[in-house]
Structures are given as C-alpha cells and as structure tokens.
Amino acid sequence: MTAEVSTSEPFSAARPASLLSQRRLSIGFLNWAHALDHFVMLIYPTVVIELQLSYGRSYAELIALSTASFIAFGLFSLPAGWLADRWSRRNMMVAFYVGCGVSLIAAALAPSLVVLAGALFVLGIFAAIYHPVGTAMVIESATHRGRTMAFNGVCGNIGISLAAGVTALLTAALSWRGAFLAPGIVCVATGAAYLWLIPGEAKHKSARSSAPDMPLSATVAAIIFGLFIVVALSAGLVFNTLSVSLPMIVDERVSNISLVEIGGLTTAVFICGAIAQMAVGRLVERFRLHILFAVLAVMQFAGVVWTAYASGVVVLFALAFTMAAIYGQITVNDLIIARYTADAWRGRVFAVRYFLTFMISGIAVSMIAFLYGRGGFPLVLGTTAFVALAFLIAVLAIAYIAANVERERVPQAMPAE
C-alpha cells in the first residue's frame, strides 16, 4: 500500500505511483472478473425459457440440466483456492478467463442437450476459480477494504443484474446459441489482455501475513467455524434459489410480459442489490461488522417471507428488498472472514466458504425442480423462508460471539475494518 512505502528512498515518488497504478489495474480486472463470473453462470436460467419452445421440454426438466454446473461451481473452489495459495493467484485468474470463454463457446456449438449440459459442467469448473482466488486478491490489494470489497461485490451484482436482460436480448437477436457465444469471446479476449498486462507474483507469496487482524482462541475459532458452515450452506441455498428462479418468478407473477421484459425487470431487481452493496461499503466504516451482519440477516428473512406471499407488481418490490439484503450480507460476510483470517490462508479459507456456498447451489437447482413440480413457487419460496430462518439464527450467534471478542480485544471503540 502506498502508506507503507518509505519516502526516503531514491526515486520514491515514481515507485509508489507505479505500484498504485498496477494495483488499480489488477483490481479493475478482478472486478470485471467478478461481473463475468456471475453473468456466465446465469445465462442458462434465462436461456432455458427459450429452450422450452425449441425442445418442447418442461421447465423443471430443463433447469435440472444445469445441476452439475452449479455443483462444479462449488466443488472446484477447493482445489482452486489451494492451487492459488501454493502456486499462483494470477495464473489461476488467467485460467478462469480462458476456461470460461472456451466452455461458453462449446455450449453455443452444442449439438444436443447432453453436450450442452457437459459444456455447462466445464463452465462451472472454471467459474469456480474466481471467488476463492479473486476475493483473496482484492482483499490483499485493497487500501480501504470496506469500499473496495463493496464495489467488487457491486460488480458481481452487476453481472447478475445484466445476465437476464443481456441474455434475453442476445437470444432475441442471435438465438440462444448467440447468448453463449458472445460472452465466450469476451472472456477469452479478456484472458489474453490479463496475461499481457498483469505480471506474475514472483516472490510475493512469501511476504503474505500469517497473523489475522483479530486473533481468536482455538475454542472460539472452532465455534465460529461451525456457525459459518451453517451460514455458508443456508446463504448459498437462499442466494441460488432466488437467483436461478427469479426470471421465472417474474414471468409467473407479473403476467402478460415478453421475454425481453422479463429480463429487464429481473435486471432492475438485481440492480437494487448493487445499490445496497454500495451503501454497505460505507456503513462498514461506521458500524461494527457483526451488527450489520445481524441486521441484514433479519432483512433477508423478512424479504423471503414477503416474496412468498406477494404477487403482481408488489412481488418486484419484495424481490428488490430481498436482493438488497442478500447482496449486502455477502459483502459483510467476506469482510468478517478476512478480519479473522491471515492473508496467507485466505485463499483456502475462502475456498471452503465458497465450496459450501456454491456446492449447495446444485441442491438449489434440484430443489427448485422438485418443489416447483409439486407446488409451484409458493412451495419453493416457503421452503426457502425456513432456510433463511436458519441463516438468521446462525448469524445472530456469530454476532453475539464477535461482540464479546471485540470487547475483550479492543476495549475502545474502533472502526469495523
């Protein structure tokens, strides 16, 4: 960071400027990667509406084809985080860009639904790289963690927000194959640019800190770890259930609208999450992380319950409120993990966190298919509300423990970061 560079060295004015410029460029690529990561994973949930017409299959049957992709999205975050910490975070990001691009192009050229499902599975493998690797890189490079992580979260949310709308437009203009092909070309091109512009890490890995910002006793660390397992599983189920099913919820509950309108309204709902993340990025500099975490957990539970009972235009407001809470808590969740984890271990810790969060996404897709076929979205959303309640209970427990730890370690009031 620039504050750590001594001004007594020769040419010190130029060296910090060069370092800062390189850091900003790297974070810029990582923000773009976060947007692409979520965008590419949510192309299929919109394309599936068109595939119903092309293949004459039901929504429940077609959406289930993406189950393996979402499972891979979580499963392969474990080796990705391990490889990044042991080998190279930068090289893993190159693999992310190029791998996602080639997988999307393969999906666009798929001659059958079986091949399409296989391409989506490979896409999930490479898309799994970003969260354990990119999140650790952003935290490592950030000068102001709260703002930087919030903006990075917004970029991911923008990818989610644009996925439905852009995919709908590409499908209308180029067919569903074009909806895969265009992003695939963008990913490959970005990977080439990243490889050219971002240098290797050299000996930087040995300089990573092995001490967390806020140390924990072994007992407290074990308890919080167990609670975070519950948080990761329940948060992943809520996040993926709503993200995957949102276009279809809008289609069913806001009647008589076209696919392009469905995509536009879905995008508008997700944008509310982006706005919330920007606000949370400022709030973490004013309030304790565990307090914000608890408040957002309450909002998320209330939003899912509201969505379950809402219909017509009101469902859009309920979904917007819910997404604001979901994406706000994601930012705070990552910051809490960063606060209690040493930089040298963050890749692996985030790998476990996202392994659990995204592994459950495969279950989310299967759950949607199973419950929707038996009771429609009232049953899907009602079940999701119970999962959100489990998340709320675990977060309140973490907030209570964190409050006691912070009180013991930091007797005077300090910023949350």
QUIKAFEN-V533681 format. One record per helix or strand of 2 or more residues. SS is the DSSP state (h for helix, s for strand). FROM is the first residue (numbers start at 1). TO is the last residue. If there is no record, write none. Layout:
ss->SS from->FROM to->TO
ss->SS from->FROM to->TO
This chain:
ss->h from->2 to->4
ss->h from->12 to->41
ss->h from->44 to->55
ss->h from->59 to->75
ss->h from->77 to->86
ss->h from->89 to->108
ss->h from->113 to->127
ss->h from->129 to->141
ss->h from->145 to->197
ss->h from->204 to->207
ss->h from->218 to->253
ss->h from->259 to->283
ss->h from->289 to->309
ss->h from->314 to->339
ss->h from->343 to->409
